[in-house]
């Protein structure tokens, strides 16, 4: 288990601090997916490859996809994309709500294992980033030297109506998987596939555990994600 002392020791080193001074830090975008090939094509993966910031690695992990996800990824013909399809589906609770709380946590953790970026961000397979999201957040990280950055996001409540979540304050239901951006050291805090036992969604459970380490957080003021 990672402790507050572990974080304090790591964050005080020059090795930890130097990524904020890099001109073009590598950013890892982690995308778990399950049989949503067309959504990847037209929404999430499309928004990732079209970012104005180009020094990216885009890690797509299939949760044992059986559709044409691999073919869609090949269509992009983008060397920044790494795709791995798990041989078996992750084990999640049977109850619908509990399953929703943690679905995708297992492929997300595999993406974190593979991520080599200086900064890490996440993207649900049915969400999309604004085109300059990564560029803005890299610049904001340099300005604030925050360990975790989060921001407002829009979410769809019916086929046509978007609602703004202002992401204020930092708490459960004010942050989502696709609205966080953080220092790569914090990938040692994985998604917990059993966070449903605490009645916590996996994204908030991870953020809460990061905050408990004493990290510096910063809220970027503009919405940069569309959550479908």
N, C-alpha and C positions, 0 to 999 in steps of 0.2 A: 504493500500500500504506500502510495506517495504521501509524504508528510509536508507540513508547512515548512519545517526545517530544510527538507530536500529542496523545496522551491527557493527559499531564501538563499541557500548556498549557491544554487545554480544561477539565479538571476543576478547575483552580485559579481559574476565573472565577466571578463571581457568577451569571452566566447559567446555568452548569452546576449550581450549588449550590441555586438558588432553588426548584427543583421539590420539594425535600424539605420545604419550608415551606408548600406549597400545601395548602389545606384539602380540596379535591376535585380532585386531579390527574386528567387524562384518561388512561385506560389503554387501550392498543390490544391486542386479542386477535387474533392472526393464525392463520387456519385454512386450510391447504391441503387440497384434497379431490379425489378422483377416483371418480366413480360410486358414491358411498355415501350417497345421498340419505336413505334410511331411518335410517342410523346417525347422520347429522347431526340428523335430526328427533328421534330418541329418546335420543341420547347427548350428543355434543359440543356442538352448537349449543344444544341445550336447556339444558345446564348453564351455558353462557355467558350466555344471556339471563336466567336465573333467579338470577344472582349478587345477593347482598345489596348489593353496591357497584354503583351504577347509572351512574356517569359513565364510560361505555365507548364505544369504537368497535370493532365486531366485523367484521373483514375476512376474508371467505371468498373464496378464489381457486380456481377450478376448473382442473384440469390437463387442459383440453379434455374436460369432462364431457359425456357423451351420454345420461345418464339424466334423471330428473325433479328434479335438484338445484335448479334455478331455481324450480320450483313449490313445493318444500318451503320454500325461503327466503321466498317470497311468503306462505306460510301463517303465518309468524311475525308478519308485519305489524309489524316492529320497525324504526323509523327508524335505530337504531344499527347495523344490519347493512348492510354494503356488499358486494355480490357482483360479481365479475368472472370470466368464464369465458374462459380462454385459447383462442385460435383453433386452436392446435396443441399436441400433447402434448409435454412436455419430453423431451429426449433423455437416456436413461439407459443404463447398460451392459446388455448382454444377459444376462450371467451372474447367476443368481438372487441370490446373497448380495451381490455388488457392487451390484446394483440396489437391494436392500433398504437398503444403507448410505446411499444418496443419494436415494431416491425422494421426491418432494415438495419437493426443494430449490429447484426453479425457481419454482413458484408461491409458495413461502415468501418468496423474494427479492422477488417482485412485491408481496406483502403488506407487506413492509418498506418498499418504495418508497412505498406509499400511506399508511403509518402516520403519524399526526400526534400520537399520545399522548405524554404526559410520561414514562410508563413503558410498556414493551412486554413482552408475554408471548405464549406460543405454545400451541396446542392441536391435537394430531393429531385427525383427523376421527373416530377410533374411541376416543378417550379422553374422560374427563369430569372436571370440577373439582368439589370439594366446594363447597357453596352459598356459603360465606363466604370462599372462597380469596382473591379479590382484595381484599376488605376487610381481611383479616388481613395480607396482604403489603404493602398500602399503609401500614398502621400500622407494620409492621416496618421498612419502608424509612425512615420518618420517624425511628424509634428508632436505627437502625444507620447510616443514611446510606451504605449499601452500594451499590456500582455494580451488583452482581449478587447476587441472592438465589436460593437453590435450596432444595429440601426433599425429605424422603422421599416415596415414592409406593408404591402397591400395584400389582402386576401380576398378571394372570390367567394361570395355567399350564395350567389345563384348564377345563372348562365351569363348575366350581363352586369351585375352590380359588384363593384370593387369597394372595399372598406379599408381605411388606413388604421393599422395598429401602430401607435406612436412609440412603442418600445420604451415606455417610461412609466414607472421606474423599472430597473432590471429585476424581473421576477418571473415566475412561471406564467405562461400565456403571453408574455411581453417579448419573448425571444423565440425564434424558430431555427431549425437546423440550417436553413439557407440564409440566415441573417447574422452569422457569427464569423469572425476572422481573427486568428490568434497565432501567437508565437509557436514555432514548431516544437519547442520543449514540452508544451502542454498536450502533445499527442500521447503522452504517457498516462493521461486520464482517458481511458476508453469509454465507449458507450457501455452501459450495464444492461444486458438483456433481461435482467430481473428487476429493473427499476419499477415495473408494474406493481411489484409487491409493496412499494412505497406510494403507490398511486401517482407516480411521477412519469411524465413523458421522457423518453431517453435524452432529448436535446437539453431540456431543463436540468435533468439529473446531472449531466456532464458539466454544464455551466455552474450549477450550484457547488459541485465539488471543486471546480477550479477556483471559484470565488472564495471558498473556505480556506484555500491555501494562502490567501492574502495578495492575490494578483491585483495589478492596476487595470481598471476597466475604463473604457471611454465610449461614449455614445456618439456616433456620427449622426448628424441631425436630419439627413434626408433619406427617404425611402429608396432602397436600391434593389429590392426583390419583389417579384410578383408571385404570390403563393396560390396555386390553383387548388 
